[in-house]
Amino acid sequence: MIHPEQEQSMLALADRHIAEAKDRIAVQQKRVQDRQRKGADSSQSEKLLRNMQNILQSFTQHRFQPDPTRA
């Protein structure tokens, strides 16, 4: 069983990871837009952006998933 203080620490870390992922996604979105504006191939940048968004979705789902041990 996880102590409440440890659980709060883990949740805070997950929240920080989610916030950092959102920041990185914003940067990558700007890179995609810049490449598109310049007429450059943005396919790899877009693929990376989609992967980053999928990872963020996984982070978020995991973060807010109910704890099955607390029924």
LOMAR-250819 format. One record per residue (C-alpha): x negated, y negated, z negated; residue in three letters. Coordinates in steps of 0.001 Angstrom, whole numbers, plus 500000, padded with zeros to 6 digits. Example, Ala and Ser with C-alpha at 12.3 -4.5 7.8 and 13.67 -1.06 7.14 Angstrom:
residues 2
487700504500492200ALA 486330501060492860SER 
end
This chain:
residues 71
500000500000500000MET 498765496544500888ILE 498705493903498163HIS 500748490758498905PRO 497606488589498992GLU 495967490892501515GLN 499136490983503604GLU 499316487181503651GLN 495673487005504707SER 496290489458507537MET 499364487536508693LEU 497422484273508628ALA 494712485861510767LEU 497326487113513239ALA 498840483621513370ASP 495404482152514086ARG 494805484673516881HIS 498174483779518423ILE 497419480047518252ALA 493973480563519804GLU 495463482712522561ALA 497970479962523374LYS 495136477439523607ASP 493143479702525919ARG 496191480283528101ILE 496708476528528440ALA 493101476145529596VAL 493486478999532082GLN 496738477507533438GLN 494876474276534124LYS 492140476226535927ARG 494724477929538122VAL 496371474595538919GLN 493003472996539711ASP 492040475805542068ARG 495417475649543801GLN 495212471865544121ARG 491769472183545734LYS 493042474857548127GLY 490708477470546637ALA 491596481117546130ASP 493302481330542747SER 494310484997542841SER 491717486160540302GLN 492457483208538031SER 496164483998538227GLU 495524487668537477LYS 493496486716534408LEU 496266484335533323LEU 498883487100533581ARG 496664489429531559ASN 496182486763528902MET 499942486172528744GLN 500585489916528365ASN 498068490114525537ILE 499717487155523807LEU 503064488900524120GLN 501574492003522493SER 500047489911519695PHE 503386488227519062THR 505388491449519101GLN 502951493096516720HIS 502876490060514420ARG 506648489933514024PHE 507272493689514029GLN 508982494793510809PRO 506850496830508427ASP 508342500365508445PRO 506985501019504948THR 509238498289503549ARG 512695499696504026ALA 
end
